[in-house]
């Protein structure tokens, strides 16, 4: 399975959380929310690496009402595959929420969560994850189903975030999209001193670092001249 890597470089003067999250305008689930897929504090001048593989999972959490700021900590993570085992039931038995055994038979390309009856609304949330952590969630209602058809887009931001936090993506300041070019699996997101972003492949970023001492030497020569 292909491994993807995103390197964050904090060239700003602030200590905040580096956030990586997913968006998917065509996910197909009404009222779905994005979760803080990865969030970690970063001091000025530090580098953080985040790596993942595109392996999906079903997740759920007893969140209460699913609103921005609530933390979604998965109580259960069940491997899933849009092209194989892609269907599962979420229910409430003997006073406890949980997933039943997953199965095949769902719509190819989608991940399907069916919910049983007999549990109160606005107590739990269900969703999907990638590489072991939740990425999208929706409130769980009895006798319902959620059909997720993932086409993930990767985004970064810098601020005050916690892992698993329910995001209000309309209020995220200065996010940046990280699009992996064909056959590129390592990217760098640099937060500049003016809090703008530079997004580039790792190879390109490394090449610029190699050239930088030469450029500095050229500038010094010109200044002396």
N, C-alpha and C positions, 0 to 999 in steps of 0.2 A: 504494500500500500504506500502511495506517495506521501512523503512528509513535506509539509509546508512550514516555512519559518518566516516570522516577522520580527525584525529588530527595531526597537525603539531607542532613539538617542535624544536625550533631553539637553538641548543647547539653550534652554531658557534660564531665567534666574529664579524660577519658582519650583517648589516641591508640591506636587499634586499626584493624582493617580493617572497612570497611563491606562486607557480604556480601549479594549477591542470588542466590537459587537457586530452583529449581523443585521442586515435589512433584507427584506424580500417582498417587494410590492406585489408579486404574483403568487404568494404563498397559498392563498385560497381559503384562509380561515378568518372570518369576521372577528373584529375586536382583539386580534392577536397583538401581543406586545413583545418587544425585543428585550432580552436580558443582557446584563453585563457578563459577557462570555469570559472575559479575562480583565482583571483590574489589579494593578499593583502600584504602590507608591514609588515615586522616582524623584530623587534629588537632582539638582543641577549637575550636569556633567556625567550623569550615569547612563548606562546602557542596559536594556532589558531585552531578552530574547523570549519569544512566545512561539511554540511549535505545536502543530496538530496534524492529524490525518482526517480525511473525509470519511469518517465512520459515524453513522447516525445511531441515535438511541431514542427510546421513549422515556420520558421523565414525568414525575409528578411531585407536588409539594403541598402541604397543608398551610397555605398562605393566608387564609381568610380572603377578604376582598382584594382582588388583584389590581392594585393601583400603583402609580409611579412612587418609587421610594421603598416599596415593600421588597424584602429579600426572598428570593426563590432559592431555597436550598433543597436539592433533590433528595427525596426520601427513598427513591428507587430509580435505578438506571438500568434499562433493559435494551440490549443491542437490537438494532433494527436495520433493515436493508430495503430501500425503495424498489429494488428489483427481486426481492425474495421474501424474507420474513418481514412483512410490512403491516401487520394488523394485530391489534391487542385490545383487550377489554379492561376498563377501569371500573372497580366496584367498591362496595362498602359491606364488609362481612364481619360479623361479631364485633362491631364497634370499631373496625379498623379499615382504612383505605388501602388499596393496593392494586397492582396489575395481576391479571391472570396470565397464563402461558401464551406467548405470542404465536402467530400462525401466518401462513401464506394465504393468498386469496384476495388481498386488497387490490385496488386499482394500481397497475404497474406505474412506477414513478412517484407514487405517493406513500405517505405514512398515515395510517388510520387508527384513531383511538375511539372506540365505542364506549359509551358510559352506561352503566346499569342504572336501574331505578333504586329508590329507597334511601337516598342520602340527601341532606340539605344542600341547597345552592349556596354559593358564596363562601364556602369553607375550604375548598381545595382547588388547585390549578393543575392542568395537564399540559404537556408540550413535547417538544423534541429537543434533542441536544446533538452536539458534535464533539467527537474526541473526548467524551466522558463528562462534558459540562453542558448545562442547559443553554439554549440559544433563543428559543421562542416559547411563549406560554399563552394559555387562554384559560379563562375561568371554566371550571368543570360544572356542568349542569346534568342532572339525571336524565336518562333516556335520550341522550343526544349523541352526536358523533362529530369528530373534528378530523378533517381530511387535509393534511399538510402536503403540499407539493413543492419541495424545496428547490430554490435556485439562489443560493446564498451570495450576498454581496458583503464584502468585509469593509468595516469602517473603524476609524480610530478617533479618539478625542482625548482631552486632557482636562481634568477637573477633580471633583470630589465624588468618587464612586467606590462601591464595594462589589466584590464578586457576587453574581446572582441577582443584583439589584434590578428591579423593574424600571426600565428607562422610559422617559418621555422624550422621544427622539426629536420632537418639534422644538424642545427647549435646550438641546445640547449646543453649546457654544463652539463654533469653529470646528466642526467635524471634517474629516477628510476620507475619501474613498481610496481603498487600497485594491487596485485591480492588477491581478497577476497576468502578465503577458503570456502568450503561448510558450510552453516549455520552460517557464521560469517559475521556480518554487521557493525562492528566497527574496524577500523585499525588505526595504529599510524605510521607516517613517521617522524623519528627523523634525523635532519641534525646534524652530529657529528662535533666535533671541527676541524677535518681534511677535512671537507666538503664531507665526504662519507655519505651514507644513511643507516639507519637501519629501515626496514619495518617489522612490526609485528602486530598481533592482539592486540586490546586494553587490553584484559584480560591478555595476556602474559606480556605486558608492565607494567600493574599494579602489577602483581605478582612480577616482578623484583624490582619494587620500594619498595614493602613491605619487600623483602629480603635484600635490600641494607643496611639499618641500622644495621642488624645483621652481615652482611659481614664486614662492617666498624668496628664494635665492635671486631670481630674476628681478623682483621688485627691489631688493636690497641693492643690487648692482646698479639699477637705474637711478635709485635715490642717491647713491654715492657719486654717480657720474654727474 
